[in-house]
Structures are given as structure tokens and as C-alpha cells.
């Protein structure tokens, strides 16, 4: 008796200065939190969001716009690399990394955590690019970036043909 529960062998303190960091420091945890943030954001914009049962699909969510269903893969990033955020547009298959294909996924939605920004990217626009470089909201000096047109482009879920909307589909 009298011993701190956190000091018992095999026990970890339930609180402390490093606990919040430990709980959110892994990329898996970061991805899970971004998925939850995606559901909240999309639902708050009036979309119906469903998650497929299990982890066997190429996509994380199905977004119902009221006109059609979209398959969505959510990715997240939190670190600046040379003035930009990077997102891997890849998945693992039989020990290899491969890019997402339009036959598997309709959109990749990238969550830039430090800016609470979302990039709604059609898979057809991404093509076979394995890495997406996303600009911060304020870069010095200001410069246009390839994916800027897709920042907060939630309206793409409401439209039928994303390639005909005047956005750069490469």
C-alpha cells in the first residue's frame, strides 16, 4: 500500500507530462485521429459518411453526396519538410508500395494537421505520383503550388465529373 500505481512493475501512470505526447506520437494514432476529424468535417458539411467493415478495402470511407457515392482514402501529415508538407499517396500490397488507382479509390483527402487544412484530391488528378507536396497556407515568398486548387475543395463531392470542373486534373 502507499505505492504509486504508476511505479508498480508492468504498470504505466495514467497521467503525467509525457502521456499526451505518447498517446499521439505514433503515425497510426495520428492517422486514426485524422480519420475521426475527417468524419466530423464531412458530416458537418452535410455529407453522409460510412466506414466499410474491416480493413480490407483500398479506401477508408464512403461519402454519400446525395447524388453519388465516393470512395475516400484519408492521409495525414504534420511535419514541414523544406517549407512544404508531404503526403504519401501509396498503399502496401504484397510487400510492395503502389499508388492508388481510379478503379479502387475516387479521392485522397489529405489532412494537414498543424494548419487544420484539408486537400480534397481526385485520384485521377494525382495519377501515379507517390508523394504529394502540399504548401502551407502562408508561404514566404508566396508561390502557387500544384495542389493549391484542391485546398478545402469539398464541393468536388457534390459534383458529378471532377475532371470537367476547371481544376487541374493532370
C-alpha positions in Angstrom: 0.0 0.0 0.0 1.1 3.6 -0.4 3.0 2.8 -3.6 2.1 4.9 -6.6 0.2 2.7 -9.1 2.5 4.0 -11.9 5.5 2.6 -10.1 4.3 -1.0 -9.9 6.0 -3.4 -12.3 4.2 -3.6 -15.6 2.0 -0.6 -14.8 2.1 2.8 -16.5 0.9 6.0 -14.9 -2.4 7.2 -16.4 -1.3 10.8 -16.3 1.8 12.9 -16.4 3.6 15.4 -18.6 4.6 12.9 -21.3 1.3 10.9 -21.6 -0.4 13.1 -24.1 2.7 13.0 -26.3 3.0 9.3 -26.0 -0.7 8.7 -26.9 -0.5 10.8 -30.1 3.1 10.4 -31.2 2.7 7.4 -33.5 1.7 7.7 -37.1 -1.0 5.1 -36.7 -2.6 7.2 -33.9 -2.2 10.4 -36.0 -4.0 8.6 -38.9 -6.8 7.5 -36.6 -7.3 11.0 -35.3 -7.3 12.4 -38.8 -9.9 9.9 -39.9 -12.1 11.0 -37.0 -11.6 14.6 -37.9 -12.5 13.8 -41.5 -15.8 12.2 -40.4 -16.6 15.2 -38.3 -15.7 17.7 -41.0 -17.5 15.9 -43.9 -20.6 15.3 -41.7 -20.7 19.0 -40.6 -20.7 19.9 -44.3 -23.8 17.8 -44.8 -22.3 14.6 -46.3 -23.2 11.2 -45.1 -20.1 9.2 -44.2 -19.8 5.4 -43.9 -16.9 3.2 -43.0 -16.6 -0.2 -44.6 -16.5 -3.1 -42.2 -12.9 -4.3 -41.6 -9.6 -3.1 -43.1 -9.6 -4.9 -46.4 -10.8 -2.2 -48.7 -8.5 0.2 -50.6 -10.4 3.1 -49.1 -11.2 4.3 -45.6 -14.7 5.8 -46.1 -17.6 6.1 -48.4 -19.0 9.6 -48.8 -22.6 10.0 -49.9 -23.2 13.4 -51.5 -26.9 12.7 -52.2 -26.1 12.2 -55.9 -23.5 9.5 -55.8 -21.1 7.6 -53.5 -17.4 8.4 -53.4 -14.6 6.1 -52.1 -12.2 8.1 -50.0 -8.7 7.4 -48.6 -7.7 9.7 -45.8 -4.0 10.6 -45.3 -2.4 13.0 -42.8 0.8 15.0 -42.3 2.1 17.1 -39.5 5.7 18.0 -40.3 7.1 20.7 -42.6 9.9 19.4 -44.9 11.8 22.2 -46.7 8.8 24.5 -46.4 6.1 22.0 -47.5 4.0 19.2 -46.1 4.3 15.8 -47.7 1.8 13.1 -48.0 2.5 9.6 -49.3 -0.1 8.6 -51.9 0.7 4.9 -51.5 -0.6 1.7 -50.1 1.0 -1.6 -49.4 0.3 -4.7 -51.5 2.1 -8.0 -51.3 5.2 -6.4 -49.7 5.4 -3.5 -52.2 4.2 0.0 -52.2 1.8 1.0 -55.0 -0.1 4.1 -55.9 -3.9 4.3 -55.6 -5.8 3.7 -58.9 -9.1 5.2 -60.0 -10.6 1.7 -60.1 -10.0 1.5 -56.3 -10.4 5.0 -54.9 -12.1 8.2 -56.1 -10.5 10.7 -53.7 -7.5 11.0 -51.5 -8.2 13.6 -48.7 -5.1 14.9 -47.1 -5.3 16.4 -43.6 -2.5 19.0 -42.8 -2.8 18.8 -39.1 -0.8 21.9 -37.9 -3.0 24.1 -40.2 -6.2 22.2 -39.8 -6.4 22.3 -43.6 -7.8 19.7 -45.9 -6.9 18.9 -49.5 -9.6 17.0 -51.4 -7.7 15.4 -54.3 -9.3 13.4 -57.1 -7.2 10.2 -57.6 -7.3 10.9 -61.4 -5.5 14.2 -60.8 -2.8 12.6 -58.7 -2.0 9.9 -61.3 1.0 7.8 -60.3 2.7 10.4 -58.1 3.8 8.6 -54.9 4.5 11.8 -52.9 2.3 14.9 -52.8 3.9 18.2 -51.7 1.3 20.4 -50.1 2.0 24.1 -49.4 1.3 25.8 -46.1 -1.4 28.5 -46.2 1.2 31.3 -46.0 4.5 30.7 -47.7 7.2 33.3 -47.9 7.7 34.2 -50.6 4.1 33.4 -51.8 4.2 30.9 -54.7 1.5 28.9 -56.3 1.7 25.1 -55.8 0.4 22.3 -57.8 -2.3 21.2 -55.3 -3.4 24.6 -54.0 -6.6 24.4 -56.1 -7.7 21.4 -54.1 -7.3 23.0 -50.7 -10.8 22.8 -48.9 -12.3 21.6 -52.3 -15.2 19.8 -50.5 -17.5 20.9 -53.3 -16.0 18.2 -55.5 -18.0 15.6 -53.6 -21.2 17.4 -54.8 -20.2 17.4 -58.5 -20.6 14.7 -61.0 -17.5 15.0 -63.1 -14.4 16.2 -61.3 -12.3 16.4 -64.4 -14.7 18.9 -66.1 -14.7 21.4 -63.2 -11.8 23.5 -64.3 -9.4 22.2 -61.7 -6.1 20.9 -62.7 -6.5 17.2 -63.4 -3.1 16.2 -64.7 
